[in-house]
Amino acid sequence: MKYKIIRDHSYGYLRVDPLPTQEEVEQYYKEEFYSSSYEGFNDSALETKLEEVTFFESQYEDIFSVCETYFKEMNGRSMFEIGFGFGQALEYFHTKQLQVSGLEPAPEGVKYAQDKGFDVFCSGVENFDCVGSKRFDIVLLLNVLEHLREPAKTLITIKEKLLKNNGLLIIDVPNEFNDFQCVANEAYSLDEWWVVPPNHINYFTVKSLEQLLDKCGYKVFYKKASFPMELFLLMGDVYVKDGKLGKSCHNKRQNFEQLMKKHGKKEKLDKLYETLAELELGRQIIMYAYPSN
């Protein structure tokens, strides 16, 4: 099917039109999403999660640090992850004495997490009926919102059914149509490689994600971007459709971050990524928000 990119008339973010059917989305997740054969760096595949433990745990450490700033006391806090994949985030936050749970549509992911001893649910990522009346201090949506047919509806339902009144919603999404990306696309005729329906349905910027959260009844507590991977493209390392080169660029990024932290420059690194968010640059956007009404 041919898709075009339009601006959502109600919330202002970019999305594909027409929307894929629910059946198309479910079929994609069933057959492809967690496959290790995905072209490039598929950070949802189990093989990648296990191979890149240091990379992902560094991200989880950053999340925990922001949560500590927000809540002050973290011991015993409850966390619920929507679309937990194979539960690596749940494992990490469990070691931090958080009470963790979540839901996941892929049965293999649910079984993997259950075998680790976690109380989790097999359910679509837009249906929270399985959870019952329990509310959580923290709700995670890591690389999920871009896949949803109705992201605003999901955000409102999270506020109404999952998140405590003083709870924290954490969203991590790709930062699409950013300036580095668009320049590389034009320079190398890359055919907007990031537009990949029915995988990614929605395409967010810092501004449009913040606007969406505001309209859904949230106030942003903190935001930052991640390393701008498209810089490699602008320096001549055209990793699009080149998995080997993409992995090499990813390793360089990881080495940069590890060295900055090892040598006591984490605060400067955080400031860099906060500034990139203000400029709407960076590969990912991570936003922390709490209910405002």
Helices and strands as residue ranges (DSSP letters): E 4-7, E 14-17, H 22-28, I 29-33, H 46-51, H 53-71, E 78-82, H 88-95, E 99-104, H 107-115, E 120-122, G 129-131, E 136-142, G 145-147, H 151-161, E 163-174, H 179-188, E 202-203, H 206-215, E 218-225, H 230-234, H 243-262, H 266-278, E 284-291
